[in-house]
Amino acid sequence: MPGLIGLAVILLVFALVTYILGAQGIEGLSMNIAKWRAIIFVVLAIISYIF
C-alpha cells in the first residue's frame, strides 16, 4: 500500500500495538501522524476529483 493512505494505515496499526503494550507517548505521536496523513489524503483526493 504505497502513498499517504498506506502510511496512515501502517502508523495506525503501530499506534494500536504500542497502546496495547503500554507506550502511551509513542502511541500518541503515531496516532497524531496517522490522523494528519489521512486528512491530507482525503483533501488531496477531493481536490483531484474536482480538477
C-alpha positions in Angstrom: 0.0 0.0 0.0 2.1 2.9 -1.1 1.2 6.5 -0.7 -0.3 8.6 2.1 -3.1 6.3 3.0 -0.8 3.3 3.2 1.5 5.1 5.6 -1.5 6.3 7.6 -2.7 2.7 8.0 0.7 1.4 9.0 1.0 4.2 11.6 -2.5 3.5 12.9 -1.6 -0.2 13.4 1.7 0.8 15.0 -0.2 3.1 17.4 -2.6 0.4 18.3 0.2 -2.1 19.1 2.1 0.5 21.2 -1.1 1.3 23.0 -1.6 -2.4 23.9 2.0 -2.6 25.0 1.6 0.5 27.2 3.8 3.0 25.5 1.4 6.0 25.5 4.0 8.6 24.3 4.8 6.7 21.2 1.2 5.8 20.6 0.0 9.4 20.8 2.7 10.5 18.3 1.9 7.7 15.9 -1.8 8.3 16.1 -1.3 12.0 15.5 0.8 11.4 12.4 -1.6 8.8 11.1 -4.5 11.2 11.6 -2.9 14.1 9.7 -1.8 11.8 6.9 -5.4 10.5 6.5 -6.7 14.1 6.5 -4.1 15.1 3.9 -5.1 12.1 1.8 -8.8 13.0 1.9 -8.1 16.6 1.0 -5.9 15.6 -1.9 -8.4 13.1 -3.1 -11.2 15.7 -3.1 -9.0 18.2 -5.0 -8.0 15.6 -7.6 -11.7 14.6 -8.0 -12.7 18.2 -8.6 -10.0 19.0 -11.0 
